[in-house]
Amino acid sequence: MAFPPTSPLLARALTERDYNEPTEVQSAVLTPEAAGRDLLVSAQTGSGKTVAFGLAIAADFLEDDKPLERSPDPLALIVAPTRELALQVQRELEWLYAHTGAKIVACVGGMDPRAERRELNFGCHFVVGTPGRLRDHLERGSLRVGALKAVVLDEADEMLDLGFREDLQFILEATPKERRTLLFSATLPPDIVNLAKRYQNDAFRIKAAGAARAHADIEYRAMRIAAQDGVHAIVNIVRFIDSPATLVFCNTRDHVRHLHAAMVERGFSAVSLSGEFSQEERNHALQALRDGRARICVATDVAARGIDLPNLNLVIHADLPNDAETLQHRSGRTGRAGRKGVSILLVTPPHHRKAERLLGTAQIKASWVNPPTPDAIRKIDNERLLEGVLTAEAGDAEDFALGKKLLTERSPEDIAAALVRIYRSRLPAPEDLMDTGMPGPREPRSGLAEAVWFRLNVGRERKADPKWLIPEICRQGDITKREIGAIRIFDEETKFEIEAVAAEKFAKRVAKLSKGDIQITPTDPPIGGGHVRRPPPKDFGGKKHWKPKREDGDAAGEKPRWAGKPKPHGGERSGEKPHWAGKPKSHESSGDKPHWAGKKAHGGESKGDKPHWAGKPKSHGSERSSEKPHWAGKPKSQGGEPAGEKAHGKPAFSKKPEGFRQKMKKKYKREG
């Protein structure tokens, strides 16, 4: 399919870039129905939407094959959510409008605003920028939008997610009313629809290919590795798959730093990207990848947004993404504009089910494989060496002269062996990997010889659980739970098996009844993921443990509420609970409660002739007489010893007399 008619100058640029067939979104924006109208386009990353809106707005200021004249004010404004995406759009438009004489200026955060103001004052045709920087130029008066004919919002849903709503509204309200507004978004949530209604005029709706179609050129592989083999597996993957550029995704900055250092240590030319990098550092890293000075880029999700590398054929997920949308966004960095790419997920045993769930939610079918072994890497190294030697360019006279000299001094075998050694010395050594013992992708374990799959429009978001799903399925289909096989629960739906013998009757039954909130329809088997119904756990020995039946702990029967509790401080309990039982005893009283027990101590007065200091804990076993010792009541020193004079040259409490407790009991009985 050839490109629809467009400007001859743009058609020339497309031909030079080998754009022979348009993508779906590119064809849609050039239809007669979309000409001159506001556009509301839903298109996934990698669907060619940058070229699409570049072609769509060309008719507003290009006349046949006439180049553009110098313009003091911009004619088109493109707003992108991130610096990387804005710079990528600038590069795409530069080659697309290379023969038109268009000048394109980028205004993004992290760059010198004074240099941007100078370029804007000199005049340009296109301005590409991020919302915050564009608003700053508008408020300072350096960006004049009176001559604008078109405004493009690229990845509008992401701009709203990043908190640019107020900036977008400010920019759109500052532009002329008669402009064209083209809104491109991967999804169309209510916020995007409301934005389109407010700032667009009778927009033409275009729905481009979905995620599965947009990423049809990506081969997904789920690779089983041991938990400690993350770095080793990446080394072997990069060595085995010969990609000019490789993007490795991590979830944290610390992992980016660690993995980048490990790659450099092993001899790879690698760069890194994360949110802590300045814009200049990001530009240098990406330029190194484009120039071929670096082959590997280790990055976080935030830093990798908007990256478009023409020679990026391999994406590795060193850490599994948190959701299916992030998985598709990461993988969408490769397999763009008709190019083939490979996306590899590194899966450790604890994350096996998470990987299956991600793939199932994204409706992606991945092949489960093991990492390349050192033997496989050496074998493919030999094949590449032979292929490189056979396809090498012919040398000049000097090369042939040196070759003849070598042949006179060495045998052909020695020269060939030296060539092999030099070739291998430039390659990082492959790593030995551990066996994970992980199985392949789990197949449905239903126990049914033949079964038919059905779909229920209730998933994890609506608290789907086999505990109530199975009774509901049995009630709706008039079957028993023995005729239900595997059940797999996804975010928005549940798929389950019905025994083939009962499937026809079940389908007829649910077709009549499933007209309310719950819908059951036949479907295809799931690709993977979900939760399998498990048998209920066995009864725990069949024993029932005694538990309190009331909030206060009392239970029926003769067992007291305090029975079975540990005795406090060695106190004895009889069959009946005494009124003071359970309280800690001081100085180990007898079976009868002393008349002074529980009364205040530390000098408090008590009834009878009891000394005011009775009931105090003894200090280091000191002996007390009926009269207050000479040191009683005196403050103690910091070491815990009482102040005062020593008895017989020693502290009064240094020696513990024998029979102290018996003496004290007799004394209290005499005095009481």
C-alpha positions, 0 to 999 in steps of 0.5 A, a space after each residue: 500500500 502506497 502513501 496517500 497523496 501528500 506534498 511532493 516535498 514530504 513525499 520525497 523525504 519519505 522515499 529517501 527514508 524508505 517509507 514505502 507503506 504507511 501505518 494505519 494511523 498515517 493513512 487515517 490522518 490523510 483521508 478526505 474525511 480528516 482533511 482540515 479538521 480537528 483530530 482526536 486520535 488514539 494510537 499506541 507508542 511505536 505506531 508512527 504517530 509523529 510522522 502522522 501528525 507531521 503529514 496531517 498539518 502540512 496542508 495548513 501551510 505548504 503549497 504544492 512544491 514551494 518551500 516555506 518562506 521565513 516566518 517571524 512567528 511559529 505556524 505550528 506548536 507541538 506539545 510533548 510530555 517529556 524532554 526526550 519525546 520533544 527532542 525526538 519529535 524535533 528530529 522526526 520533523 527535521 528529516 520529514 520537512 528537510 526539503 521545505 526549508 522549515 526551521 524547528 525549535 525545541 523548548 524543553 526543560 533542562 536546556 538554556 532558556 536564553 538560547 531558546 529565546 534567541 531562536 524564537 526571536 529570530 523566527 521559526 516555523 515549528 516549536 516543539 516543547 514541554 508544557 512547563 517551558 512553553 508556558 514560561 516562554 508565553 508568560 515572558 512574551 518570547 513565544 508569540 502564538 498569534 500566527 499559529 495554524 495548528 496545535 498538536 498534543 502528543 501523548 496527552 494522557 501522559 501529560 495529564 498523568 504527570 500533572 500538566 493539566 493547568 499548563 495545557 489549559 493555559 497554552 490552549 487558551 493563549 492560542 488563536 480560536 481558529 487554529 486546528 487542534 490535533 490530540 494524540 493519546 494512547 488511551 482516551 480516559 474521561 479527562 482526555 475526552 473532556 479536554 477534547 470537548 472543551 478545546 476542539 471543534 467537531 473533532 474527527 475520531 480516529 482509532 488506530 491499531 491496538 497494542 497487539 497490532 502495534 507490537 506485532 513486530 516484537 518477539 517476546 521471551 520469558 527467560 528463567 534465571 536464578 535469583 543471583 544470575 541477573 547480571 550473568 544472564 544479561 551478559 550472555 543475552 547481549 553476547 548471544 543476540 547481536 544488536 547494535 543497541 540494547 536497552 536494559 530496564 531497571 526499577 530503581 536508580 541503585 540497580 541502574 548504577 550497579 548494573 551499569 558498573 557491572 557491564 563496564 567492568 566486563 568490557 561492554 560499552 555502556 551508558 546509563 540513564 535515570 532521573 538524577 541525570 541532567 539533560 546534558 548528560 542524557 543527551 550525551 548518553 543517547 548520542 553515544 548510542 546513536 553514534 555506535 560508541 555505546 551498545 548498552 543503555 541501562 535506564 529506569 522507566 522515567 528516563 526512558 520515556 520518549 527514547 527512539 533509537 533506529 538501531 534498537 533491536 533488543 529490550 531486556 527487563 532486568 526487573 519485571 515491570 509493575 503493570 502490563 502498560 509499563 511492559 508494553 511501553 518498555 517493549 515499544 522502544 523496539 519493533 518500531 515503524 516495521 522494524 523487528 525487535 526482541 523483548 526479554 523478561 528475566 524471571 526468577 522463581 519467586 516472580 514466575 506467577 507475576 510474569 505470567 500475570 503480566 503477560 496474560 493481562 497484556 494479552 502477550 504470548 511469550 516463549 519460555 526459554 533458558 538463558 544462552 549457555 557459554 557453549 552456544 555463545 562460543 558456537 555463534 561467535 565462530 559462525 560470526 567470525 567466519 561470516 565476517 572474514 568471508 564478507 570483509 571488504 577487499 584490502 588495498 595493495 599495502 594490506 596484500 603486501 603485509 599479508 605476503 610478508 606474514 605468510 613468509 614468516 608464519 604458516 597459514 594455520 598460525 596466522 588464522 589462529 592468531 586472527 581467532 585469538 584477536 577476535 575473541 580477546 575483544 569480546 567479553 567472556 560468557 558467564 556460567 549460569 545456575 540451573 533454576 529448576 523452574 518449569 515452563 509456562 503452566 498449562 491449565 490443570 483441570 483434570 478434565 479429559 475434554 473441556 470448553 472454555 467460557 468467559 465471565 465478565 467479572 475479574 480481580 477488579 470486582 473482587 472475583 474469588 472462586 469461593 463465590 464464583 463456583 456456586 454462581 457458575 453452578 447456579 447459572 448453568 445448572 451444573 455441579 462443581 465436578 463439571 468445572 475445571 480450571 479457573 483463571 482470574 484476570 483483572 477484568 474477566 475470568 475464564 473457566 473450563 466446563 466439561 465437554 459433555 456438559 458444555 452444550 447444555 451449559 452454553 444454552 442455559 447461560 445464554 438465556 440467563 446471562 442478561 443482567 450484571 453477570 455475563 457468561 459467553 464461550 471464549 478461547 483458552 487464556 494465553 497465561 496467567 490468572 489463578 487456578 482453583 485449588 482444593 480446600 485445605 484439609 481440616 486441622 486434625 478435627 480438634 476444636 480448641 477451647 476458646 472464651 465465649 464472652 468478651 470478658 473471657 468467661 466460658 460455659 462450664 466450670 472452667 474459670 476465666 482465669 484458669 490456665 493462665 500462668 501464676 503471677 510471681 509464684 502465687 498459689 491458687 486454689 480451686 476457687 479463686 480468692 478475692 486477691 488471687 492473681 495479684 503479685 505477692 511481695 516478700 512471699 506471704 503465707 497462705 493467709 493474706 497479711 493485714 498490711 498487704 497491698 498498702 502503700 510502701 516507701 514511708 507511707 503510714 499504715 494501721 497498727 504499730 507497723 513501722 512506716 518503712 515496712 513493706 519496702 523491698 530490702 536493699 541487698 539483703 540488709 537486716 531490719 530490726 524493730 526500730 528504724 535502722 540508723 540509715 533508713 530514709 537516708 538518700 542513696 548514693 549513685 552506686 545504689 549504696 545508702 549514705 551514712 556510716 559503716 558498721 564495723 568498717 563495712 557497709 550495713 548491708 554488706 552481710 545478709 544474716 541467716 533466718 531474716 524472713 523468719 525473724 521478721 515474721 515473728 517480730 510482726 506477730 509480736 508487734 501486731 
